C-alpha cells in the first residue's frame, strides 16, 4: 500500500510527483503528512510525528537501484 | 602535455617533487595541474595516490559523526539546512541526552571507527553547552574508549583551553571556502573569525579538523586560494564535502559537482596537503556514485562512515567491502609532520 503523504514534502501523492530523496530521512509523516522530529545517528534515523504520534525508522541510503530501508 | 627541464610532464614533475624530493608544490604549480584537461584526471589521481601512500601509508581512518543539537542555528551559512533563517524541513531539536550520545558512540565504535565527532548547530558554545561537554567528553572516552572530536562553532581562548582539558582529541572548525568567496555564502560571521578559532584549537594542543565544501559557486582560482589558506591553518585533518543542495536553502538550486571534477579536486587537495588526513565527508554518495572507490585511490585516506548530521550515507558495510577490496587496512592516523 502506498503512503498517504509524501515523506519529502508532506503533500498528498496527487500534489507531489515524489520529491523524497534517497539521501534524506523521511521529513514528513506518510500517515498524516505532518512534520517529523528526526534524529539521525551514524547507524540509522528515527522520526516522531508531531501530529499522529507515529514513530518511523530507517537506516542508510539504499544501494544504487535498491528500495529505501525504512519502516 | 608540456614538459619541464627534466623532461617531465606536469603530473610526473609533481609526483617527483612530492615523493622523491619531499618538496611541497607551489600554488602556481597546483593551478597548472587544476587546468589540465579531463583526460589527464586519471593520471593526476594516480599521482595523488602515490603521494598519499608515500606520506601517510595505506591505512584508512574511520569516523562516525552525530548531531547532538540539531537545527535552530542563528547563523546563515547558505548551504546548511540547520539555519533558523531558512525554511527547511530540518527543525530544531533539543540537546541529546548523555545516554543517547553514548549509544551512538558505541554504535560508531562497533563499525570499526576510531574517532567519534559530536556536533552542535550553534554559533559557539554558551556556558550550558560547555558544562555539557565537560561532563560528556570524559564520559564517552571512559565508557566507549574512542577518540572524541567536537564541533561546536566559534571558540574563545578560555573555551579552547577547557575543551583540551577534558580530553577533546580533535576540534572541527571548517573554513568551508576561500576567504574571497566566504562573504557570498555566510554573512553572520567572518572568515577571519573561523581562522582565529582554528588558530586557538592548535595553540591549545587539540588536533585541528578543518574541512571544505566544494560546489557552492567558487572558481578554480578560489579553490587554489583555499588550499593556500589551509596550509596557513595547518590542520591535521581536512574533510572534503561536496555540496548536496538542501531544499529551502539559498543554494538549493546549485548543480552537483561533476564526478570527475570531484576526483580532480580530491587529487589536488592531496597534492597540496600531502601529509594531511584527507577525509571523505558529506555529499560523496550523490556526487561520486560508483566512483567512490576511485576517490580512495586519488588521495583520500579517511572517511566518515554511516550517516551524516541530517542526511543519510550509504551502509557502513559497503565501505568495509570497498576497503577490503582495495586492501586498505583500517586504523588510526595523525598528521605527518
Interface residues (C-beta under 8 A of the other chain):
Chain A: X8 X9 X19 X22 X23 X24 X25 X27 X28 X35 X37 X38 X39 X40 X41 X42 X43 X44 X45 X58 X59 X60 X61 X63 X64
Chain B: X64 X65 X66 X67 X70 X89 X90 X91 X93 X96 X100 X103 X104 X107 X108 X111 X113 X244 X247 X285 X286 X289 X290 X305 X306 X307 X308 X309 X310 X311 X312 X313 X314 X315 X316 X318
